[in-house]
Structure formats: structure tokens, C-alpha cells
Amino acid sequence: MATMEVEVTMRTLYPAAAALLLLVAGCSGATTPTTTPSTGASSGSSASAPPTTTPSSSATSSPEPTEPGEGSGQGAGAPDDSGRFSYLCSSLNEAVPDVAYTSLAEVWASSEYVRLASCTANYEGPVPFEPTEDEARIISIAEPGVPPSEGLEAYLTALSLCSRVSDEAASELFGRSSRQMLQAASELCPRAPQGRVIGFWASGERAADGEYAVTNDGLVPGKFHLRKTPPEGCTWSVTASDGSTKASGGAAEGQSGILLKEKDVLTSDKCGIWEKIE
């Protein structure tokens, strides 16, 4: 009887023991895959983080060039990937051949940027020229009243001013540009390497050799001086609205500073760039 009872008991307990063993084995097996992905996710987080961060950053920055008032994309701080414009840049060293670039961003990023004298912008797009909304806005600033579709040359001039103009070339290029054209360039590329400099010229706080009046669309009143020591032969004069001479001098006086008031006219020859200091 004792033997039969043991057998009955074992038959009863065996299924339960087997089920328990299967449960333990199942739990043990579930733990292993859970641990493996956890370890994998931890080791791959640094590799996967950049792809996650990059789209987020791109989504934030990419719309900027097309926002109103930010330019056309060719000069608003973002790469010009339209393929519609190219740039031919000359070096301050005349022995170095001209270099071609495909965008303003490429010009700005060039290792030769500070050694470039100036660049000429060229249109490579379909003919006839059909300006974008932002390009039309820049053209309307540069040449008010001109139909945007006829303002390609004005837009190219603004692009050229945004590319690179050295101090040596500024008197010629910025000095001969109208206040409206300078304002258009300033609107087009506020974040260019020389965007702040263009802003000075556009606001009437800088002048070059030539004749400049202190008016609403000319120089602003204030104290000006020569940015650099000019070469031999620098002469300048300040005349009042009636034509009478208020002051005149050469390099020394120009570097010390001259005062310009409303309706005064500054005439400068071989003196270089004047800038407002007060």
C-alpha cells in the first residue's frame, strides 16, 4: 500500500513540477532578450543621437532664408543651392588667377576669402529671368519703379556686393554704389561675413573718395575720420550749403576727425575710406 501511495503521489506531483520547470525556463529565457536590447540601445545611443538631432536642427534653420525680410536664400545665411548664380572672384594678389564659385556660401567659406578683392555675380538660370518673390523685393529696393523682371542687373550687383569687397576695393565698389543699392545688398545678406560693413555704407556712416552730401539719402551728421593712413596726396574739404568752405586739410587732419552737419558736402581725393566715429 505504501508503495502504491508513493506512486500515486508522484503521478500527481509530476505534472505540477514539470509546469513549474517550464515556467522557470520561460522566465529565464525572457530575461535574456530583455537584457540584450537594453544593452544594445545604450551602446548605440551616441550613434543614433546625431540622426535624431540633425533633422530637428535642420527643420529649425532651413526655413530662415525664405522668411520675409531675410533675403532670397542667395545671401540670407544659407547655401545658395538654386544653381542659378555663379561668382567669379579676383584676388588681391594680381598674380593669382580668378576663381569661380557656385554660391555665396562657397565664396564665404573659401580659405581665400580674406585675400579676395571682389567678385562678379553671373546669372546661370533660364531665360527670360523670372525673379522669385524675395529677389523681386531686393530689386524694388535697389531700383524703385523698375519692373522686377527687368531688374536682373540690379540683383546681380547686389549679389556681387554681398560676395566679397576688400577694404582696398571698397572705395571704388561701395563708393560708386547708390544708397539704395547698398540698402538692397544689406537686406539681401545681413549675415554675410561683411554684412555689418555693408550696413555701415547703407546707413550713410561710411564714405569714399568723391563728393558726399549730408542728406537723407547721403551721409549722416556726425564726426568722421579716415579708417587708415592714406597714401601721399590726400586732400579733403567740407563746404556748407552756400558753397563756402568750412574746413579742409590732408591726411593728418582727416585721421584726427572732421565734423559734418546737415547739408554739408564732403569732398575727398586720394584719402580712402571715411567712417563715422561719433
C-alpha positions in Angstrom: 0.0 0.0 0.0 2.8 2.4 0.9 4.4 1.8 -2.5 1.1 2.5 -4.3 0.6 5.7 -2.4 4.1 6.9 -3.3 3.4 6.1 -7.0 0.1 7.9 -6.9 1.7 10.9 -5.2 4.5 11.1 -7.8 2.0 10.9 -10.6 0.1 13.7 -9.1 3.1 15.9 -8.4 5.0 15.3 -11.7 2.7 17.5 -14.0 2.9 20.3 -11.5 6.7 20.0 -11.2 7.0 19.9 -15.0 4.8 23.0 -15.4 6.9 24.8 -12.8 10.1 23.9 -14.6 8.7 25.2 -17.9 7.6 28.4 -16.2 11.1 28.9 -14.7 12.7 28.2 -18.0 10.3 30.6 -19.7 11.2 33.4 -17.3 14.9 32.8 -17.7 14.5 32.9 -21.5 12.5 36.2 -21.3 15.2 37.8 -19.2 18.0 37.3 -21.7 16.4 39.1 -24.7 15.2 41.9 -22.4 18.8 42.5 -21.2 20.3 42.3 -24.7 18.3 45.0 -26.3 18.7 47.2 -23.3 22.5 46.9 -23.6 22.4 47.5 -27.3 20.3 50.6 -27.0 22.7 52.0 -24.5 25.8 51.4 -26.6 24.1 52.7 -29.8 22.6 55.9 -28.3 25.5 58.1 -29.3 25.4 56.8 -32.8 21.7 57.2 -33.2 21.5 60.6 -31.4 23.1 62.6 -34.3 20.5 61.4 -36.9 17.8 62.4 -34.4 19.3 65.8 -33.6 20.2 66.7 -37.2 16.7 66.7 -38.7 15.5 68.7 -35.7 18.2 71.3 -36.2 17.7 71.4 -40.0 14.0 71.8 -39.6 14.6 74.8 -37.4 17.2 76.5 -39.6 16.2 75.7 -43.2 13.1 78.0 -43.3 15.1 81.1 -42.3 16.3 82.1 -45.8 12.8 82.3 -47.2 11.2 84.3 -44.3 10.2 87.8 -45.3 13.0 90.3 -44.8 15.7 87.6 -44.8 16.8 87.9 -48.4 16.4 85.4 -51.2 18.4 82.5 -49.9 21.4 83.6 -52.0 22.6 85.8 -49.2 20.5 85.2 -46.2 23.0 83.0 -44.4 22.0 79.7 -46.1 23.8 78.0 -49.0 22.7 79.1 -52.5 21.7 75.8 -53.9 19.5 77.1 -56.7 22.2 76.7 -59.3 21.0 80.0 -60.9 24.0 82.1 -60.0 27.8 81.8 -60.1 30.6 84.0 -58.9 34.0 84.9 -60.4 36.3 86.3 -57.8 39.6 88.2 -58.2 42.5 88.1 -55.7 44.3 91.0 -54.0 47.4 89.4 -55.5 47.1 90.2 -59.2 49.4 87.2 -60.0 46.7 84.8 -58.7 44.1 83.8 -61.3 40.4 84.4 -60.8 38.5 81.7 -59.1 34.9 80.6 -59.9 32.4 79.7 -57.2 28.9 78.3 -57.4 27.3 80.0 -54.5 27.7 82.8 -52.0 28.1 80.2 -49.2 31.0 78.8 -51.2 32.6 82.2 -51.5 32.2 82.9 -47.8 33.6 79.5 -46.8 36.6 79.8 -49.1 40.0 79.7 -47.4 41.0 82.5 -49.7 38.1 84.7 -48.7 40.1 87.4 -46.9 42.5 87.6 -49.8 39.8 88.1 -52.4 39.4 91.7 -53.7 35.9 91.4 -55.2 33.6 89.1 -57.0 31.3 89.4 -60.0 27.9 87.6 -59.9 26.6 85.9 -63.0 23.1 84.6 -63.9 23.1 80.9 -65.0 19.3 80.3 -64.9 16.7 80.0 -67.6 15.9 83.0 -69.9 13.9 85.1 -69.5 14.8 85.9 -65.9 11.8 85.4 -63.6 12.7 86.6 -60.1 11.4 84.9 -57.0 9.3 86.9 -54.6 12.4 87.7 -52.4 14.5 88.6 -55.4 11.8 91.0 -56.7 11.8 92.6 -53.2 15.5 93.2 -53.4 15.3 94.6 -56.9 12.5 97.0 -55.8 14.8 98.4 -53.1 17.8 98.7 -55.4 15.8 100.3 -58.3 12.4 101.5 -57.2 9.9 101.7 -60.1 11.8 99.2 -62.3 9.7 96.0 -63.1 11.4 93.1 -61.2 11.6 91.1 -64.4 13.8 93.8 -65.8 16.0 94.1 -62.7 18.5 91.3 -63.2 21.5 93.6 -63.5 20.5 95.3 -60.2 20.1 92.0 -58.5 23.5 90.8 -59.8 25.1 94.0 -58.5 23.6 93.4 -55.0 24.9 89.8 -55.1 28.3 91.0 -56.0 28.4 93.4 -53.1 27.4 90.6 -50.8 30.1 88.3 -52.0 33.4 90.0 -51.1 34.6 93.6 -51.3 38.0 94.2 -49.7 39.0 97.5 -48.0 41.2 98.2 -50.9 38.3 97.9 -53.4 35.6 99.4 -51.1 36.2 103.0 -52.2 35.5 102.0 -55.8 32.8 99.4 -55.4 30.8 100.7 -52.4 31.7 104.3 -53.0 30.2 104.3 -56.5 27.1 102.4 -55.4 23.9 104.3 -54.7 22.5 104.4 -51.2 19.5 102.4 -52.5 21.8 99.7 -53.9 23.7 99.5 -50.7 20.5 99.1 -48.7 19.4 96.4 -51.1 22.6 94.5 -50.5 22.3 95.0 -46.8 18.8 93.5 -46.9 20.0 90.6 -49.1 22.9 89.4 -47.0 22.7 90.6 -43.4 24.6 87.5 -42.2 27.4 87.7 -44.7 30.9 88.0 -43.3 30.9 91.6 -44.3 27.1 92.2 -43.7 27.8 94.6 -40.9 30.2 96.6 -43.1 27.6 96.8 -45.9 25.2 98.1 -43.2 27.5 101.0 -42.4 27.7 102.1 -46.0 23.9 101.6 -46.5 23.2 103.8 -43.4 25.4 106.6 -44.5 28.1 106.0 -41.9 30.9 105.5 -44.4 32.2 107.4 -47.5 34.9 107.1 -50.0 36.8 109.4 -52.3 34.4 111.6 -54.2 31.7 114.1 -53.2 29.1 113.2 -50.5 26.4 115.4 -49.1 24.9 115.1 -45.6 21.3 114.5 -46.6 18.5 111.9 -46.0 19.9 109.7 -48.8 23.5 110.5 -48.2 25.8 110.7 -45.2 24.5 111.1 -41.7 25.6 114.0 -39.5 28.5 113.3 -37.1 32.2 113.1 -36.6 34.1 111.2 -39.3 37.7 110.1 -39.6 39.9 108.2 -42.1 40.0 104.5 -41.3 43.6 104.0 -42.5 46.6 106.2 -43.1 46.1 107.3 -46.7 48.8 107.5 -49.3 50.6 110.7 -50.3 48.4 113.4 -51.8 45.3 113.0 -49.6 43.2 116.2 -49.7 39.6 116.9 -48.5 37.3 119.8 -47.8 33.9 120.4 -46.2 31.6 123.0 -47.7 28.4 124.5 -46.5 25.1 124.6 -48.5 26.0 128.0 -49.8 29.3 126.7 -51.2 31.6 128.3 -48.6 34.5 126.2 -47.3 34.1 125.3 -43.7 37.2 123.1 -43.3 39.9 121.5 -45.4 43.1 119.6 -44.8 45.1 116.4 -45.6 45.8 113.1 -44.0 46.7 114.2 -40.5 43.5 116.3 -40.0 41.5 113.6 -41.7 42.7 111.0 -39.2 42.0 113.3 -36.3 38.4 113.7 -37.4 36.1 116.2 -39.1 32.6 117.3 -38.1 29.8 117.0 -40.7 26.5 118.8 -40.2 23.2 118.8 -42.1 23.6 119.9 -45.8 27.4 119.9 -45.6 29.3 118.4 -48.5 32.5 116.3 -48.1 34.9 116.2 -51.0 37.7 113.7 -50.7 40.6 112.8 -53.0 43.1 110.1 -52.5 42.1 109.7 -48.9 40.5 106.3 -48.8 37.5 105.4 -46.6 35.9 107.7 -44.1 33.9 106.3 -41.2 31.6 107.8 -38.6 33.0 107.6 -35.1 30.6 109.8 -33.1 
